[in-house]
Amino acid sequence: MTWSLTVALGARAYPIHIGSGLLSDPDLYRPHLLGSQVMIVTNETVAPLYLEQLRAALIGYQVGEVILPDGEQHKTMEVWNRIFDALLHARFGRDCTLIALGGGVVGDMAGFAAACYQRGVAFIQVPTTLLAQVDSSVGGKTGINHPAGKNMIGAFHQPRAVIADTSTLATLPQRELSAGLAEVLKYGLIRDAVFLDWLETHMAELLARDADALAYIIRRSCEIKADIVAADEHEAGQRALLNLGHTFGHAIETATGYGSWLHGEAVGVGICMAADLSARLGWLTEADVGRIRRLATSAGLPVAAPADLSAERFLELMAVDKKVQGGQLRLVLLQHLGDALVTGDIDPNLLRETLEATAH
């Protein structure tokens, strides 16, 4: 069964297709390919698994490929530039289309290249990890990392379509599956407490890769994100809620060196830290915090920050965050389960207590 939904952005609206076996369906690509030139951007892990399937769906087009090294540590300007080398060497024009085949790193880098090549060309997301299927492939955030901060160089550039083939999750390492579940938990926490209840009772099925359960969480996550992005494409308001746990998590990723912690693992800890701070502010109960930690643990996620990451270092890294405005740190916190807000009105002593309590 295939589900399709739309990210409603007027003339730039685009479909998200979710289902098994979609990757090799030429009819899903054809409406979104502007010209005859297609550049597939993938990585060394995904290419042996799925590159030929995708090429077979693009018969009749001039197809090139860029195979990047795998891992967050390669989400750099130097590696990103290889995409431009390939496009220019093949003499691809402004009517070319890039296809991102892989996880969040591939999607972010290919999307950012598409935003910049000849001042903007089309691209399609074909996410192959759970995290990319539920989150990073939707919404048009693209970019690369800088040693001082994650995703600090990038652009908003919407894809023309998202094609999420759930059968690709069969080859996903278990650690990567758990990392994707962090973003799924986020959606329940910020917008849908009933979804959160469902996750509690179906976590074993998700970890066992039950096809129906996985398809449901991908669809529900995309529905929530599509609704938020349609209302606030460039993160002027409510879209910032999608960053629950991310300010803490990005600090962990930057401090430990990109790649040693998976993004979803760092976000899982960040969500627990945001819950802890929310409780210290009197919004969540201790029972709520315990429930969130148990959910994260049941998903196979860590719930504690690195022991050697001091509160001072945390604060230093969190100061380099895209939600900082006028020099003031703003965080996404929880008023209730299923109800989040962005606030800069945070007692620094309570924040320090959270940083010290959750690094152990």
SVG drawing of the C-alpha trace seen along z (x, -y; Angstrom):
<svg xmlns="http://www.w3.org/2000/svg" viewBox="-5 -42 43 50">
<polyline fill="none" stroke="black" stroke-width="0.4" points="0.0,0.0 1.2,-3.5 0.3,-6.7 0.7,-10.1 0.3,-13.5 1.2,-17.0 3.4,-19.7 1.1,-22.7 3.3,-25.5 1.2,-27.0 3.0,-26.8 5.9,-25.0 3.7,-22.3 5.1,-18.8 4.1,-15.2 5.5,-12.7 5.0,-9.1 5.4,-6.4 5.3,-2.7 7.3,0.4 9.0,0.8 8.7,-2.8 12.4,-3.4 12.3,-1.7 8.9,-3.1 9.7,-5.4 6.2,-7.0 7.0,-8.6 10.1,-10.4 9.0,-11.5 6.6,-14.3 9.4,-16.0 12.3,-15.8 12.6,-19.1 15.0,-18.2 16.9,-15.1 19.9,-15.4 19.8,-13.7 22.6,-13.6 22.2,-11.0 24.0,-11.9 24.5,-8.9 27.2,-7.5 29.5,-4.5 27.1,-2.5 23.9,-3.1 25.2,-2.9 25.9,0.9 22.4,1.5 20.1,-0.8 21.9,-2.8 21.2,-0.4 17.5,-0.1 17.3,-3.9 19.2,-4.1 16.8,-1.5 13.9,-3.8 15.6,-6.6 16.1,-4.9 16.0,-7.5 17.7,-10.2 21.3,-11.3 22.2,-10.0 25.4,-10.8 26.3,-9.9 28.3,-11.2 29.3,-8.7 30.3,-10.5 31.9,-9.0 29.4,-7.9 29.0,-9.7 28.3,-13.0 32.0,-13.8 32.0,-14.1 29.3,-16.7 31.9,-19.4 32.4,-22.0 35.3,-20.0 33.1,-16.9 30.1,-18.9 32.2,-20.5 32.5,-17.1 28.9,-17.4 29.7,-20.6 32.8,-18.9 30.5,-16.2 27.8,-18.6 30.3,-20.8 32.4,-18.0 29.2,-16.5 28.1,-20.0 24.8,-19.8 22.5,-22.8 20.0,-24.7 17.2,-22.3 19.0,-19.3 17.6,-17.5 19.6,-16.2 18.3,-13.1 19.4,-12.5 19.6,-8.8 20.5,-8.1 20.0,-9.3 20.0,-12.8 23.6,-13.7 23.2,-12.9 19.8,-14.7 21.2,-17.8 24.3,-18.0 22.5,-17.2 19.7,-19.7 22.2,-22.4 24.1,-21.8 20.8,-22.0 20.1,-25.3 23.4,-26.7 24.2,-25.2 23.6,-27.8 21.6,-29.7 19.1,-26.9 18.1,-23.6 15.5,-21.0 16.0,-18.0 14.1,-15.0 14.6,-13.3 14.8,-9.5 15.4,-8.9 16.7,-5.4 17.0,-5.8 14.1,-6.1 15.4,-9.5 15.4,-10.8 12.0,-9.4 10.3,-10.8 12.1,-14.1 15.1,-15.4 13.8,-14.7 10.7,-16.9 10.7,-20.7 13.6,-22.0 16.3,-22.5 19.6,-21.8 23.2,-22.5 26.6,-21.4 28.4,-21.5 31.1,-23.8 33.6,-22.8 32.1,-25.4 28.4,-24.4 26.2,-21.9 24.2,-22.9 25.4,-26.5 25.9,-26.9 22.8,-26.1 19.7,-27.2 15.9,-26.6 15.3,-24.8 12.3,-22.6 12.4,-19.3 10.1,-18.6 9.0,-15.3 9.9,-12.9 9.8,-9.2 10.1,-7.2 10.6,-3.5 10.0,-1.6 11.6,1.5 15.0,-0.2 14.7,-0.1 15.3,3.7 19.1,3.0 19.3,0.3 21.5,1.0 19.6,1.3 21.4,-1.7 20.3,-3.8 16.7,-2.6 16.8,-3.7 18.2,-7.1 15.3,-7.6 12.9,-6.9 14.2,-10.0 12.6,-12.2 9.4,-10.2 9.2,-10.7 9.7,-14.4 6.5,-14.6 4.4,-13.0 5.9,-15.3 5.4,-18.6 2.0,-18.0 0.2,-14.6 0.0,-13.0 -2.2,-10.2 0.6,-9.3 2.9,-9.2 0.6,-6.7 0.6,-4.6 4.4,-4.6 4.5,-3.3 2.4,-0.3 4.0,0.5 7.7,-0.1 8.5,3.7 6.9,3.9 8.8,0.9 12.1,2.4 11.2,5.7 10.6,3.7 6.9,4.5 6.1,3.1 2.7,1.7 3.9,0.1 6.9,-1.5 4.6,-2.8 2.3,-4.3 4.9,-6.3 6.5,-7.6 3.1,-8.7 2.1,-10.3 5.4,-12.0 5.3,-13.4 1.7,-14.6 2.8,-16.6 5.9,-18.0 4.1,-18.9 1.4,-20.8 4.0,-22.8 6.2,-23.5 3.2,-24.7 2.3,-27.2 5.9,-28.4 8.3,-27.5 11.3,-29.6 11.1,-29.0 9.8,-32.5 7.5,-30.9 6.1,-27.5 8.5,-25.6 11.1,-26.1 9.1,-23.6 10.6,-20.9 13.9,-21.5 12.8,-20.0 16.0,-18.5 18.2,-19.8 20.0,-22.6 21.2,-20.3 21.8,-17.5 23.8,-19.7 26.1,-20.7 26.8,-17.0 27.5,-16.3 29.8,-19.3 31.6,-18.6 32.2,-14.9 33.2,-15.4 30.7,-14.8 30.0,-11.1 30.8,-9.5 27.2,-10.2 24.4,-9.7 22.2,-12.7 19.2,-10.9 21.1,-9.6 22.1,-13.2 18.6,-14.4 17.3,-11.6 19.4,-12.9 18.5,-16.5 14.8,-15.6 15.4,-14.2 17.3,-17.4 14.5,-19.6 12.0,-17.5 14.2,-17.9 14.3,-21.7 10.6,-21.8 10.0,-20.0 12.3,-22.4 10.2,-25.3 7.1,-23.7 5.5,-22.6 6.1,-18.9 5.8,-16.5 8.5,-14.1 6.3,-11.3 6.2,-13.0 10.0,-13.1 10.3,-9.5 7.9,-8.5 9.9,-10.3 13.2,-8.7 11.6,-5.2 10.3,-5.8 13.7,-6.9 15.3,-3.9 12.8,-1.5 13.6,-2.9 17.3,-2.0 18.4,-5.6 20.9,-7.0 19.4,-9.3 22.5,-10.9 25.0,-13.3 28.7,-12.5 30.1,-12.6 33.1,-14.7 30.9,-17.5 30.9,-20.2 28.0,-22.7 30.4,-25.5 31.2,-23.7 27.6,-23.0 26.6,-26.6 29.5,-27.7 28.3,-25.4 24.6,-26.2 25.4,-29.9 26.2,-29.0 22.7,-28.0 20.3,-29.1 17.6,-29.9 19.8,-32.5 18.2,-35.9 19.7,-39.2 22.3,-37.2 19.6,-35.3 19.4,-31.6 15.9,-30.3 14.9,-26.7 12.1,-24.4 10.5,-23.2 7.3,-21.3 4.4,-22.8 2.6,-19.5 3.1,-16.2 1.9,-17.1 2.3,-20.8 5.6,-22.6 6.8,-26.2 9.9,-28.3 11.1,-30.4 14.1,-32.6 12.7,-33.2 14.9,-30.7 16.4,-30.9 20.2,-30.3 20.5,-28.5 17.8,-26.0 19.5,-25.5 22.8,-24.8 21.1,-22.4 19.7,-20.5 23.1,-20.4 24.8,-19.1 22.0,-16.6 21.8,-14.9 25.5,-14.5 26.4,-11.3"/>
</svg>
